[in-house]
Amino acid sequence: MEQTPHLTPIRKTVVGVQYLFVAFGATVLVPLLVGLDPSTALFSAGIGTLLFHLVTKGQVPIFLGSSFAFIAPIIKATELYGLSGALFGILGVAAVYIVMSGLIRLFGLKFINRLFPPIVIGPIIMLIGLSLSGAAVNMAANNWLLALVSLATAIAVTLYAKGIMKLIPIFCGIIVGYLTDMIFFDIDFSEVASASWFALPQVVLPKEFSWEPILFMIPVAIAPVIEHIGDVYVVNSVTGKNFVKSPGLHRTMLGDGVACLFASLVGAPPVTTYSEVTGAMSLTKVTDPSVLRIAAITGVVFSMIGKVSALLKSIDPAVLGGIMLLLFGTIAGAGISNLLNSKVNLSSPRNIVIISVTLTTGIGGAILQMGTFSLSGIGLSAIIAVLLNLILPETSEDKVASKE
């Protein structure tokens, strides 16, 4: 697919703002769910995207936004180590990306495929969605009317919308849910009214250094690292270029790591490649990387409008709960699709063991305790999945799904 020729500065700006609009709902939803400031997340997404483009020599048209993979880990890390500890944990995520970048540069992709094949990644992605299903139901239960309206809107947009609208079901669900809340219930706009128009994002710096939350968060980064690789190949397909070769997958991975490092230092959730924006590029045929940088700068500008942050914080939790009912189920479904599309043999006893133990330890809340250090949830299950894959003998029948 060729890049649209002769884009005027005005058209670039319009499309760039449109790309931010596509990413906006998902980017601010994550911090709202984990107790972080949405304006800081917008700021981090914008600066993180610019850092990514700097590392990748401005060649790769990618926008980075808040990652859903870390919602459950951040909530759990905050319970165990406090908010400052959870932010330290994000340093571990950045470290995984940076180390993987170096290993890809040295050894290529073969070692990653050996450690993290689909039989490992699929169940982990499923866990990311399923681990917060209870939280979604509890939030929705605060006001089932708002939750169902938001959910129904997101489903309708997903199934029936066309063009760019099809890419923003989360955004549409939040807007309709919010309007419903405004019409039938009371929304306290006092904080919105008192908020200043210009306000810097609330930067929350990590305080006391601690290894425990870093080690807690490192295993969780496995799935997003593999997801990053897949996203880059999708961008290759959309643009008709080979970014795995130039500037190189090691550079895109490093760019993601640097962006995550910045997020941890300002109090924002980790970022990841946004497939929604890649989908928007496929529709508009605009793949100029400078347009993505315009989207990033626009995000930074929005993050400094104080009333935007106050308005986002006034959203009823039930509205978010309704969106989560669809969102987390969709993530779990993506894990199943990963297994099916990779043609994993789901009738293989070996593969059934890996999937079963990974899911039960994660959903069941298994905890590995060693002194003051503990590992649980998705992180522990990710390690278990990797170890089972390496230890259990694999036959040719385990690798390919049956044709029957």
KOLKOL-635658 format. One record per residue (C-alpha): residue in one letter; x, y, z. Coordinates in Angstrom, 3 decimals. Layout:
% residues N
gunu drenvo = A; x = X; y = Y; z = Z
...
This chain:
% residues 404
gunu drenvo = M; x = 0.000; y = 0.000; z = 0.000
gunu drenvo = E; x = 1.511; y = 3.299; z = -1.039
gunu drenvo = Q; x = 1.574; y = 6.389; z = 1.094
gunu drenvo = T; x = -0.845; y = 9.134; z = 0.112
gunu drenvo = P; x = 1.110; y = 11.671; z = -1.975
gunu drenvo = H; x = 1.235; y = 15.455; z = -1.559
gunu drenvo = L; x = -0.311; y = 15.788; z = 1.895
gunu drenvo = T; x = -0.737; y = 19.452; z = 2.756
gunu drenvo = P; x = 0.137; y = 20.603; z = 6.301
gunu drenvo = I; x = -3.559; y = 21.236; z = 7.003
gunu drenvo = R; x = -4.572; y = 17.733; z = 5.870
gunu drenvo = K; x = -1.751; y = 16.206; z = 7.908
gunu drenvo = T; x = -2.987; y = 18.054; z = 10.991
gunu drenvo = V; x = -6.611; y = 17.011; z = 10.453
gunu drenvo = V; x = -5.692; y = 13.353; z = 9.982
gunu drenvo = G; x = -3.304; y = 13.484; z = 12.945
gunu drenvo = V; x = -6.039; y = 14.787; z = 15.247
gunu drenvo = Q; x = -8.350; y = 12.095; z = 13.869
gunu drenvo = Y; x = -5.790; y = 9.411; z = 14.760
gunu drenvo = L; x = -5.625; y = 10.745; z = 18.326
gunu drenvo = F; x = -9.430; y = 10.611; z = 18.453
gunu drenvo = V; x = -9.235; y = 6.904; z = 17.544
gunu drenvo = A; x = -6.761; y = 6.233; z = 20.377
gunu drenvo = F; x = -8.241; y = 8.628; z = 22.939
gunu drenvo = G; x = -10.882; y = 6.440; z = 24.598
gunu drenvo = A; x = -8.621; y = 3.464; z = 25.203
gunu drenvo = T; x = -5.691; y = 5.618; z = 26.302
gunu drenvo = V; x = -7.646; y = 7.388; z = 29.069
gunu drenvo = L; x = -9.648; y = 4.291; z = 30.101
gunu drenvo = V; x = -6.603; y = 2.458; z = 31.487
gunu drenvo = P; x = -5.533; y = 5.156; z = 33.988
gunu drenvo = L; x = -9.147; y = 5.654; z = 35.083
gunu drenvo = L; x = -9.331; y = 1.945; z = 35.941
gunu drenvo = V; x = -6.023; y = 1.719; z = 37.824
gunu drenvo = G; x = -6.201; y = 5.001; z = 39.740
gunu drenvo = L; x = -3.766; y = 7.093; z = 37.700
gunu drenvo = D; x = -4.348; y = 10.528; z = 36.195
gunu drenvo = P; x = -5.773; y = 10.336; z = 32.629
gunu drenvo = S; x = -4.037; y = 13.566; z = 31.622
gunu drenvo = T; x = -0.701; y = 12.072; z = 32.638
gunu drenvo = A; x = -1.473; y = 9.028; z = 30.495
gunu drenvo = L; x = -2.235; y = 11.270; z = 27.508
gunu drenvo = F; x = 0.970; y = 13.209; z = 28.133
gunu drenvo = S; x = 2.972; y = 9.992; z = 28.410
gunu drenvo = A; x = 1.395; y = 8.546; z = 25.256
gunu drenvo = G; x = 2.287; y = 11.678; z = 23.300
gunu drenvo = I; x = 5.857; y = 12.001; z = 24.556
gunu drenvo = G; x = 6.328; y = 8.221; z = 24.399
gunu drenvo = T; x = 5.266; y = 8.190; z = 20.749
gunu drenvo = L; x = 7.718; y = 11.000; z = 19.966
gunu drenvo = L; x = 10.509; y = 9.099; z = 21.757
gunu drenvo = F; x = 9.608; y = 5.987; z = 19.756
gunu drenvo = H; x = 9.895; y = 7.942; z = 16.510
gunu drenvo = L; x = 13.250; y = 9.332; z = 17.646
gunu drenvo = V; x = 14.626; y = 5.846; z = 18.341
gunu drenvo = T; x = 13.248; y = 4.446; z = 15.063
gunu drenvo = K; x = 14.663; y = 7.365; z = 13.022
gunu drenvo = G; x = 11.181; y = 8.694; z = 12.293
gunu drenvo = Q; x = 10.503; y = 5.891; z = 9.814
gunu drenvo = V; x = 7.770; y = 3.800; z = 11.490
gunu drenvo = P; x = 4.158; y = 5.115; z = 11.540
gunu drenvo = I; x = 3.147; y = 3.932; z = 15.001
gunu drenvo = F; x = 1.202; y = 5.552; z = 17.860
gunu drenvo = L; x = 1.734; y = 4.317; z = 21.417
gunu drenvo = G; x = -1.136; y = 4.382; z = 23.923
gunu drenvo = S; x = -1.951; y = 2.927; z = 27.356
gunu drenvo = S; x = -1.631; y = -0.859; z = 27.449
gunu drenvo = F; x = -4.595; y = -2.958; z = 28.647
gunu drenvo = A; x = -2.233; y = -5.827; z = 29.457
gunu drenvo = F; x = -1.098; y = -4.073; z = 32.633
gunu drenvo = I; x = -4.460; y = -3.154; z = 34.177
gunu drenvo = A; x = -4.642; y = -6.197; z = 36.463
gunu drenvo = P; x = -0.897; y = -6.198; z = 37.325
gunu drenvo = I; x = -0.911; y = -2.487; z = 38.228
gunu drenvo = I; x = -3.978; y = -2.896; z = 40.440
gunu drenvo = K; x = -2.394; y = -5.890; z = 42.190
gunu drenvo = A; x = 1.014; y = -4.225; z = 42.488
gunu drenvo = T; x = -0.651; y = -1.153; z = 44.014
gunu drenvo = E; x = -2.338; y = -3.381; z = 46.608
gunu drenvo = L; x = 0.957; y = -5.100; z = 47.463
gunu drenvo = Y; x = 3.491; y = -2.295; z = 47.169
gunu drenvo = G; x = 1.558; y = 0.971; z = 46.931
gunu drenvo = L; x = 1.288; y = 3.303; z = 43.933
gunu drenvo = S; x = 4.968; y = 4.225; z = 44.060
gunu drenvo = G; x = 5.866; y = 0.530; z = 44.054
gunu drenvo = A; x = 3.610; y = -0.131; z = 41.081
gunu drenvo = L; x = 5.386; y = 2.646; z = 39.167
gunu drenvo = F; x = 8.711; y = 1.023; z = 40.002
gunu drenvo = G; x = 7.284; y = -2.177; z = 38.592
gunu drenvo = I; x = 6.810; y = -0.462; z = 35.241
gunu drenvo = L; x = 10.594; y = 0.003; z = 35.195
gunu drenvo = G; x = 10.735; y = -3.781; z = 34.915
gunu drenvo = V; x = 8.484; y = -3.646; z = 31.845
gunu drenvo = A; x = 10.829; y = -1.147; z = 30.213
gunu drenvo = A; x = 13.787; y = -3.373; z = 31.092
gunu drenvo = V; x = 12.164; y = -6.385; z = 29.379
gunu drenvo = Y; x = 11.657; y = -4.421; z = 26.156
gunu drenvo = I; x = 15.210; y = -3.086; z = 26.213
gunu drenvo = V; x = 16.748; y = -6.514; z = 26.922
gunu drenvo = M; x = 14.612; y = -8.120; z = 24.208
gunu drenvo = S; x = 15.777; y = -5.423; z = 21.806
gunu drenvo = G; x = 19.386; y = -6.379; z = 22.475
gunu drenvo = L; x = 18.690; y = -10.109; z = 22.140
gunu drenvo = I; x = 16.848; y = -9.611; z = 18.830
gunu drenvo = R; x = 19.768; y = -7.595; z = 17.521
gunu drenvo = L; x = 22.197; y = -10.370; z = 18.538
gunu drenvo = F; x = 20.231; y = -13.553; z = 17.790
gunu drenvo = G; x = 17.215; y = -12.642; z = 15.657
gunu drenvo = L; x = 13.690; y = -13.906; z = 16.381
gunu drenvo = K; x = 14.378; y = -17.654; z = 16.723
gunu drenvo = F; x = 15.097; y = -17.590; z = 20.439
gunu drenvo = I; x = 11.886; y = -15.599; z = 21.123
gunu drenvo = N; x = 9.848; y = -18.112; z = 19.144
gunu drenvo = R; x = 11.429; y = -20.886; z = 21.207
gunu drenvo = L; x = 10.690; y = -19.267; z = 24.580
gunu drenvo = F; x = 7.307; y = -17.757; z = 23.724
gunu drenvo = P; x = 5.451; y = -19.841; z = 21.136
gunu drenvo = P; x = 1.656; y = -19.481; z = 20.678
gunu drenvo = I; x = 0.963; y = -22.201; z = 23.268
gunu drenvo = V; x = 2.543; y = -19.877; z = 25.865
gunu drenvo = I; x = 1.259; y = -16.528; z = 24.617
gunu drenvo = G; x = -2.362; y = -17.596; z = 23.967
gunu drenvo = P; x = -3.232; y = -18.545; z = 27.575
gunu drenvo = I; x = -1.411; y = -15.482; z = 28.931
gunu drenvo = I; x = -3.478; y = -13.166; z = 26.721
gunu drenvo = M; x = -6.615; y = -14.981; z = 27.875
gunu drenvo = L; x = -5.598; y = -14.409; z = 31.497
gunu drenvo = I; x = -5.101; y = -10.693; z = 30.903
gunu drenvo = G; x = -8.772; y = -10.449; z = 29.991
gunu drenvo = L; x = -10.229; y = -12.963; z = 32.448
gunu drenvo = S; x = -8.327; y = -11.853; z = 35.542
gunu drenvo = L; x = -10.364; y = -8.653; z = 35.842
gunu drenvo = S; x = -13.766; y = -10.045; z = 34.877
gunu drenvo = G; x = -14.908; y = -9.845; z = 38.504
gunu drenvo = A; x = -13.871; y = -6.206; z = 38.754
gunu drenvo = A; x = -15.833; y = -5.411; z = 35.595
gunu drenvo = V; x = -19.008; y = -6.988; z = 37.023
gunu drenvo = N; x = -18.572; y = -5.185; z = 40.367
gunu drenvo = M; x = -18.140; y = -1.802; z = 38.682
gunu drenvo = A; x = -21.127; y = -2.399; z = 36.408
gunu drenvo = A; x = -23.244; y = -3.396; z = 39.422
gunu drenvo = N; x = -23.035; y = 0.174; z = 40.772
gunu drenvo = N; x = -25.605; y = 1.164; z = 38.141
gunu drenvo = W; x = -26.688; y = -1.536; z = 35.720
gunu drenvo = L; x = -28.606; y = 0.883; z = 33.505
gunu drenvo = L; x = -25.511; y = 2.957; z = 32.754
gunu drenvo = A; x = -23.409; y = -0.186; z = 32.354
gunu drenvo = L; x = -25.829; y = -1.807; z = 29.901
gunu drenvo = V; x = -26.253; y = 1.381; z = 27.865
gunu drenvo = S; x = -22.475; y = 1.740; z = 27.554
gunu drenvo = L; x = -22.063; y = -1.947; z = 26.753
gunu drenvo = A; x = -24.872; y = -1.948; z = 24.162
gunu drenvo = T; x = -23.412; y = 1.119; z = 22.453
gunu drenvo = A; x = -19.932; y = -0.395; z = 22.257
gunu drenvo = I; x = -21.371; y = -3.649; z = 20.863
gunu drenvo = A; x = -23.494; y = -1.809; z = 18.289
gunu drenvo = V; x = -20.535; y = 0.262; z = 17.088
gunu drenvo = T; x = -18.344; y = -2.844; z = 16.904
gunu drenvo = L; x = -20.909; y = -4.759; z = 14.830
gunu drenvo = Y; x = -22.593; y = -2.142; z = 12.660
gunu drenvo = A; x = -20.482; y = 1.036; z = 12.392
gunu drenvo = K; x = -18.530; y = 1.832; z = 9.255
gunu drenvo = G; x = -15.198; y = 3.507; z = 8.580
gunu drenvo = I; x = -13.434; y = 5.354; z = 11.397
gunu drenvo = M; x = -16.445; y = 4.984; z = 13.712
gunu drenvo = K; x = -15.941; y = 1.211; z = 13.765
gunu drenvo = L; x = -12.518; y = 1.788; z = 15.358
gunu drenvo = I; x = -13.794; y = 3.715; z = 18.407
gunu drenvo = P; x = -16.375; y = 1.527; z = 20.193
gunu drenvo = I; x = -14.852; y = 2.349; z = 23.601
gunu drenvo = F; x = -15.026; y = 6.085; z = 22.966
gunu drenvo = C; x = -18.627; y = 5.860; z = 21.728
gunu drenvo = G; x = -19.699; y = 3.695; z = 24.673
gunu drenvo = I; x = -18.230; y = 6.153; z = 27.179
gunu drenvo = I; x = -19.885; y = 9.149; z = 25.490
gunu drenvo = V; x = -23.375; y = 7.571; z = 25.308
gunu drenvo = G; x = -23.065; y = 6.235; z = 28.865
gunu drenvo = Y; x = -21.994; y = 9.661; z = 30.100
gunu drenvo = L; x = -24.894; y = 11.400; z = 28.321
gunu drenvo = T; x = -27.316; y = 8.853; z = 29.812
gunu drenvo = D; x = -25.897; y = 9.565; z = 33.261
gunu drenvo = M; x = -26.294; y = 13.303; z = 32.664
gunu drenvo = I; x = -29.939; y = 12.931; z = 31.548
gunu drenvo = F; x = -31.257; y = 10.430; z = 34.107
gunu drenvo = F; x = -28.901; y = 10.846; z = 37.063
gunu drenvo = D; x = -26.840; y = 13.557; z = 38.722
gunu drenvo = I; x = -23.248; y = 14.318; z = 37.713
gunu drenvo = D; x = -21.224; y = 16.570; z = 39.980
gunu drenvo = F; x = -19.653; y = 19.159; z = 37.681
gunu drenvo = S; x = -18.200; y = 21.247; z = 40.510
gunu drenvo = E; x = -14.666; y = 19.941; z = 39.989
gunu drenvo = V; x = -14.964; y = 20.521; z = 36.239
gunu drenvo = A; x = -16.126; y = 24.093; z = 36.854
gunu drenvo = S; x = -13.336; y = 24.807; z = 39.334
gunu drenvo = A; x = -10.599; y = 23.205; z = 37.215
gunu drenvo = S; x = -8.349; y = 25.623; z = 35.355
gunu drenvo = W; x = -8.155; y = 25.547; z = 31.588
gunu drenvo = F; x = -4.390; y = 25.142; z = 31.680
gunu drenvo = A; x = -2.890; y = 22.605; z = 34.069
gunu drenvo = L; x = 0.233; y = 20.490; z = 33.869
gunu drenvo = P; x = -0.289; y = 16.703; z = 34.148
gunu drenvo = Q; x = 0.007; y = 15.280; z = 37.659
gunu drenvo = V; x = 3.456; y = 13.744; z = 37.629
gunu drenvo = V; x = 3.871; y = 11.017; z = 40.279
gunu drenvo = L; x = 7.529; y = 10.129; z = 40.749
gunu drenvo = P; x = 8.597; y = 6.743; z = 42.168
gunu drenvo = K; x = 9.972; y = 7.270; z = 45.667
gunu drenvo = E; x = 11.773; y = 4.435; z = 47.433
gunu drenvo = F; x = 13.529; y = 1.930; z = 45.178
gunu drenvo = S; x = 12.322; y = -1.660; z = 45.555
gunu drenvo = W; x = 13.082; y = -4.842; z = 43.578
gunu drenvo = E; x = 9.885; y = -6.664; z = 44.513
gunu drenvo = P; x = 7.432; y = -4.780; z = 42.254
gunu drenvo = I; x = 9.952; y = -4.808; z = 39.406
gunu drenvo = L; x = 10.284; y = -8.598; z = 39.602
gunu drenvo = F; x = 6.498; y = -8.840; z = 39.968
gunu drenvo = M; x = 5.880; y = -6.945; z = 36.721
gunu drenvo = I; x = 8.643; y = -8.430; z = 34.516
gunu drenvo = P; x = 6.851; y = -11.704; z = 33.595
gunu drenvo = V; x = 3.705; y = -9.776; z = 32.642
gunu drenvo = A; x = 5.640; y = -8.033; z = 29.858
gunu drenvo = I; x = 6.024; y = -11.293; z = 27.915
gunu drenvo = A; x = 2.673; y = -11.074; z = 26.105
gunu drenvo = P; x = 2.978; y = -7.374; z = 25.145
gunu drenvo = V; x = 6.494; y = -8.007; z = 23.792
gunu drenvo = I; x = 5.157; y = -10.684; z = 21.461
gunu drenvo = E; x = 2.181; y = -8.468; z = 20.636
gunu drenvo = H; x = 4.606; y = -5.719; z = 19.646
gunu drenvo = I; x = 6.271; y = -8.018; z = 17.121
gunu drenvo = G; x = 2.921; y = -8.913; z = 15.589
gunu drenvo = D; x = 1.864; y = -5.258; z = 15.437
gunu drenvo = V; x = 5.012; y = -4.283; z = 13.551
gunu drenvo = Y; x = 4.278; y = -6.954; z = 10.938
gunu drenvo = V; x = 0.736; y = -5.568; z = 10.614
gunu drenvo = V; x = 2.147; y = -2.079; z = 10.065
gunu drenvo = N; x = 4.417; y = -3.606; z = 7.410
gunu drenvo = S; x = 1.348; y = -4.956; z = 5.650
gunu drenvo = V; x = -0.537; y = -1.645; z = 5.833
gunu drenvo = T; x = 2.368; y = 0.465; z = 4.559
gunu drenvo = G; x = 3.919; y = -1.994; z = 2.111
gunu drenvo = K; x = 7.320; y = -1.547; z = 3.783
gunu drenvo = N; x = 9.565; y = -3.813; z = 5.843
gunu drenvo = F; x = 10.257; y = -2.147; z = 9.179
gunu drenvo = V; x = 11.516; y = -5.440; z = 10.624
gunu drenvo = K; x = 14.499; y = -4.987; z = 8.304
gunu drenvo = S; x = 14.826; y = -1.181; z = 8.409
gunu drenvo = P; x = 15.114; y = 0.469; z = 10.875
gunu drenvo = G; x = 14.941; y = -3.009; z = 12.444
gunu drenvo = L; x = 12.722; y = -4.815; z = 14.935
gunu drenvo = H; x = 15.349; y = -4.238; z = 17.623
gunu drenvo = R; x = 14.837; y = -0.481; z = 17.198
gunu drenvo = T; x = 11.032; y = -0.649; z = 17.390
gunu drenvo = M; x = 11.322; y = -2.808; z = 20.510
gunu drenvo = L; x = 13.816; y = -0.365; z = 22.025
gunu drenvo = G; x = 11.521; y = 2.552; z = 21.181
gunu drenvo = D; x = 8.662; y = 0.870; z = 23.034
gunu drenvo = G; x = 10.970; y = 0.255; z = 25.995
gunu drenvo = V; x = 12.130; y = 3.875; z = 26.166
gunu drenvo = A; x = 8.491; y = 5.025; z = 26.038
gunu drenvo = C; x = 7.591; y = 2.647; z = 28.907
gunu drenvo = L; x = 10.562; y = 3.949; z = 30.887
gunu drenvo = F; x = 9.281; y = 7.500; z = 30.459
gunu drenvo = A; x = 5.780; y = 6.390; z = 31.551
gunu drenvo = S; x = 7.144; y = 4.911; z = 34.787
gunu drenvo = L; x = 8.973; y = 8.143; z = 35.590
gunu drenvo = V; x = 5.914; y = 10.394; z = 35.234
gunu drenvo = G; x = 3.247; y = 8.170; z = 36.803
gunu drenvo = A; x = 1.521; y = 6.767; z = 33.724
gunu drenvo = P; x = 0.643; y = 3.200; z = 32.657
gunu drenvo = P; x = 2.955; y = 1.349; z = 30.226
gunu drenvo = V; x = 2.317; y = 2.064; z = 26.570
gunu drenvo = T; x = 1.979; y = -0.232; z = 23.579
gunu drenvo = T; x = 1.441; y = -0.086; z = 19.823
gunu drenvo = Y; x = -2.181; y = 0.812; z = 19.103
gunu drenvo = S; x = -3.724; y = -1.445; z = 16.482
gunu drenvo = E; x = -6.755; y = 0.888; z = 16.366
gunu drenvo = V; x = -4.576; y = 3.608; z = 14.861
gunu drenvo = T; x = -3.022; y = 1.101; z = 12.461
gunu drenvo = G; x = -6.553; y = 0.211; z = 11.376
gunu drenvo = A; x = -7.300; y = 3.895; z = 10.847
gunu drenvo = M; x = -4.218; y = 4.173; z = 8.652
gunu drenvo = S; x = -5.486; y = 1.266; z = 6.580
gunu drenvo = L; x = -8.783; y = 3.091; z = 6.044
gunu drenvo = T; x = -7.421; y = 6.576; z = 5.303
gunu drenvo = K; x = -4.368; y = 5.366; z = 3.353
gunu drenvo = V; x = -2.340; y = 8.007; z = 5.241
gunu drenvo = T; x = 0.794; y = 6.295; z = 6.565
gunu drenvo = D; x = 3.172; y = 9.257; z = 6.768
gunu drenvo = P; x = 5.011; y = 8.944; z = 10.131
gunu drenvo = S; x = 4.877; y = 12.723; z = 10.597
gunu drenvo = V; x = 1.075; y = 12.465; z = 10.872
gunu drenvo = L; x = 1.494; y = 10.140; z = 13.870
gunu drenvo = R; x = 3.833; y = 12.701; z = 15.422
gunu drenvo = I; x = 1.113; y = 15.330; z = 14.964
gunu drenvo = A; x = -1.275; y = 12.995; z = 16.814
gunu drenvo = A; x = 1.301; y = 12.671; z = 19.600
gunu drenvo = I; x = 1.758; y = 16.434; z = 19.925
gunu drenvo = T; x = -2.022; y = 16.893; z = 19.971
gunu drenvo = G; x = -2.217; y = 14.395; z = 22.839
gunu drenvo = V; x = 0.350; y = 16.401; z = 24.800
gunu drenvo = V; x = -1.670; y = 19.586; z = 24.221
gunu drenvo = F; x = -4.894; y = 17.901; z = 25.407
gunu drenvo = S; x = -3.100; y = 16.637; z = 28.522
gunu drenvo = M; x = -2.493; y = 20.228; z = 29.584
gunu drenvo = I; x = -6.174; y = 21.244; z = 29.481
gunu drenvo = G; x = -7.218; y = 20.922; z = 33.114
gunu drenvo = K; x = -10.949; y = 20.730; z = 32.416
gunu drenvo = V; x = -10.430; y = 17.669; z = 30.186
gunu drenvo = S; x = -8.886; y = 15.758; z = 33.084
gunu drenvo = A; x = -11.636; y = 16.867; z = 35.482
gunu drenvo = L; x = -14.331; y = 15.856; z = 32.976
gunu drenvo = L; x = -12.792; y = 12.397; z = 32.542
gunu drenvo = K; x = -12.685; y = 11.894; z = 36.305
gunu drenvo = S; x = -16.421; y = 12.648; z = 36.538
gunu drenvo = I; x = -17.321; y = 9.521; z = 34.538
gunu drenvo = D; x = -19.419; y = 7.119; z = 36.615
gunu drenvo = P; x = -17.580; y = 3.826; z = 37.377
gunu drenvo = A; x = -20.615; y = 1.898; z = 36.063
gunu drenvo = V; x = -20.031; y = 3.396; z = 32.593
gunu drenvo = L; x = -16.464; y = 2.087; z = 32.682
gunu drenvo = G; x = -17.710; y = -1.245; z = 34.060
gunu drenvo = G; x = -20.028; y = -1.679; z = 31.085
gunu drenvo = I; x = -17.151; y = -1.077; z = 28.681
gunu drenvo = M; x = -14.971; y = -3.506; z = 30.633
gunu drenvo = L; x = -17.550; y = -6.298; z = 30.277
gunu drenvo = L; x = -16.895; y = -6.236; z = 26.536
gunu drenvo = L; x = -13.253; y = -5.211; z = 26.604
gunu drenvo = F; x = -11.868; y = -7.913; z = 28.871
gunu drenvo = G; x = -13.907; y = -10.606; z = 27.148
gunu drenvo = T; x = -12.523; y = -9.394; z = 23.834
gunu drenvo = I; x = -8.971; y = -9.672; z = 25.155
gunu drenvo = A; x = -9.655; y = -13.240; z = 26.316
gunu drenvo = G; x = -11.095; y = -13.980; z = 22.871
gunu drenvo = A; x = -7.919; y = -12.630; z = 21.291
gunu drenvo = G; x = -5.965; y = -15.242; z = 23.237
gunu drenvo = I; x = -8.194; y = -17.998; z = 21.851
gunu drenvo = S; x = -7.808; y = -16.557; z = 18.335
gunu drenvo = N; x = -4.044; y = -16.569; z = 18.798
gunu drenvo = L; x = -4.139; y = -20.309; z = 19.487
gunu drenvo = L; x = -6.494; y = -21.055; z = 16.588
gunu drenvo = N; x = -4.750; y = -18.840; z = 14.029
gunu drenvo = S; x = -1.406; y = -20.358; z = 14.979
gunu drenvo = K; x = -2.955; y = -23.811; z = 14.411
gunu drenvo = V; x = -2.009; y = -25.053; z = 17.863
gunu drenvo = N; x = -3.158; y = -28.643; z = 18.344
gunu drenvo = L; x = -5.733; y = -28.238; z = 21.121
gunu drenvo = S; x = -6.276; y = -31.991; z = 21.353
gunu drenvo = S; x = -2.629; y = -32.583; z = 22.304
gunu drenvo = P; x = -2.282; y = -33.708; z = 25.963
gunu drenvo = R; x = 0.898; y = -31.610; z = 26.288
gunu drenvo = N; x = -0.789; y = -28.459; z = 25.044
gunu drenvo = I; x = -3.875; y = -29.077; z = 27.190
gunu drenvo = V; x = -1.631; y = -29.358; z = 30.258
gunu drenvo = I; x = 0.120; y = -26.042; z = 29.506
gunu drenvo = I; x = -3.147; y = -24.196; z = 28.868
gunu drenvo = S; x = -4.933; y = -25.714; z = 31.863
gunu drenvo = V; x = -2.220; y = -25.111; z = 34.458
gunu drenvo = T; x = -1.561; y = -21.584; z = 33.157
gunu drenvo = L; x = -5.236; y = -20.610; z = 33.381
gunu drenvo = T; x = -6.015; y = -22.257; z = 36.720
gunu drenvo = T; x = -2.993; y = -20.800; z = 38.524
gunu drenvo = G; x = -3.770; y = -17.348; z = 37.149
gunu drenvo = I; x = -7.528; y = -17.273; z = 37.726
gunu drenvo = G; x = -7.269; y = -19.238; z = 40.971
gunu drenvo = G; x = -4.897; y = -16.696; z = 42.508
gunu drenvo = A; x = -1.841; y = -18.924; z = 43.073
gunu drenvo = I; x = 0.943; y = -17.132; z = 44.961
gunu drenvo = L; x = 4.653; y = -17.964; z = 45.189
gunu drenvo = Q; x = 5.964; y = -16.556; z = 48.480
gunu drenvo = M; x = 9.662; y = -16.277; z = 49.350
gunu drenvo = G; x = 10.254; y = -14.122; z = 52.401
gunu drenvo = T; x = 9.019; y = -10.611; z = 51.638
gunu drenvo = F; x = 8.879; y = -11.323; z = 47.901
gunu drenvo = S; x = 5.773; y = -12.748; z = 46.307
gunu drenvo = L; x = 4.774; y = -13.560; z = 42.743
gunu drenvo = S; x = 1.191; y = -14.159; z = 41.691
gunu drenvo = G; x = -1.416; y = -13.680; z = 39.006
gunu drenvo = I; x = -0.422; y = -13.208; z = 35.392
gunu drenvo = G; x = 3.273; y = -12.905; z = 36.236
gunu drenvo = L; x = 3.457; y = -16.274; z = 37.984
gunu drenvo = S; x = 1.322; y = -17.952; z = 35.319
gunu drenvo = A; x = 3.555; y = -16.565; z = 32.563
gunu drenvo = I; x = 6.619; y = -18.120; z = 34.179
gunu drenvo = I; x = 4.772; y = -21.422; z = 34.641
gunu drenvo = A; x = 3.738; y = -21.436; z = 30.976
gunu drenvo = V; x = 7.301; y = -20.789; z = 29.785
gunu drenvo = L; x = 8.749; y = -23.489; z = 32.053
gunu drenvo = L; x = 6.143; y = -26.099; z = 31.097
gunu drenvo = N; x = 6.782; y = -25.396; z = 27.418
gunu drenvo = L; x = 10.520; y = -25.885; z = 27.898
gunu drenvo = I; x = 10.298; y = -28.937; z = 30.169
gunu drenvo = L; x = 7.507; y = -31.025; z = 28.651
gunu drenvo = P; x = 8.693; y = -33.070; z = 25.644
gunu drenvo = E; x = 7.204; y = -31.901; z = 22.359
gunu drenvo = T; x = 6.336; y = -34.103; z = 19.397
gunu drenvo = S; x = 5.445; y = -33.171; z = 15.832
gunu drenvo = E; x = 1.772; y = -33.836; z = 16.647
gunu drenvo = D; x = 1.864; y = -31.172; z = 19.369
gunu drenvo = K; x = 2.917; y = -28.485; z = 16.916
gunu drenvo = V; x = 0.186; y = -28.731; z = 14.275
gunu drenvo = A; x = -3.569; y = -28.903; z = 14.744
gunu drenvo = S; x = -5.334; y = -31.993; z = 13.538
gunu drenvo = K; x = -7.009; y = -31.716; z = 10.122
gunu drenvo = E; x = -9.935; y = -33.843; z = 11.252
